[in-house]
Amino acid sequence: MAKQSWRGGNMLYPVPAVMVSCARPDEKPNIITVAWAGTVCSSPAMLSISVRPERYSYDIIRETGNFVVNLVNRDLVYAADYCGVRSGRDTDKFRQMGLTPLPSQHVDAPGIAESPVNLECSVKQVIPLGTHDLFLAEIVGVTVDERYMDEKGTFHLNDAGLVAYSHGAYFELGEKLGTFGYSVKKTKTNAGGGQKKTVRRRKQK
C-alpha cells in the first residue's frame, strides 16, 4: 500500500457542522457556523468550540459567557454555509435565512428553532491556542424537536438527517454500519445455549 507523508495539518474529518448562536443584551442575535466543535466530558456534560478572535461572534461569546450549539440537518445546510461566510457585523443572519430565534431556558443566547437539537452552553474556560481560541463550556440545557420522538418517549436523533463537514464539503449521514459495542456483542447460538462473539470481517479483495 503506497502512502505519502505530509507536514502536520488539520485533516481530522469528518466533523460536525454546527451553528452557534449568541447575543448581547438589546442587540440582534447572531449565528456563526463552526466546524471545530466536539464533546470533551460527559459528567459534567461539556463541549468545546474553536473560534478565531477576529470573528464577530468571538467578542459576543467572550463577553456574555454563553452560547447555543444548534445541530445542522439537511434542511439547514444552506443556512449553515451562509452563516459561515457572512459576518454578523453587517448582516442579520436570522432574518436573511428565515430562521426563528428560540428562547433558551438557562442562558441568554437564543437557539435556532428549526434545529433538531439545541445545546445551551455556559463558558467555563477560554484557552488561546494560536489562530483560534478554544471555548470550553458546560451544557446546561438541551432542547429537542418533538418530531423525532416516538410514542414511547425515545428520541431518534439519527432520523433528523444530520450533516457532517469533510474537507470542504457537506454530507448527510448515510448508511448505518453498526451500533456501539456491536463488535464484541455476544449472541446465543444453538439449542445448547452456548454463546459466541459476533465478529464481522471485511471481505478480502
Secondary structure by P-SEA (a helix, b strand, c coil): cbbbbbccccccccccbbbbbccccccbbbbbbbcccccccccccbbbbbbbccccaaaaaaaaccbbbbbbccccaaaaaaaacccccccccccccbbbbbbbccccccccccccbbbbbbbccccccccbbbbbbbbcbbbbbcccccccccccccccbbbbbcccccccccccccccccccbbbbccccbbbbbbccccccc
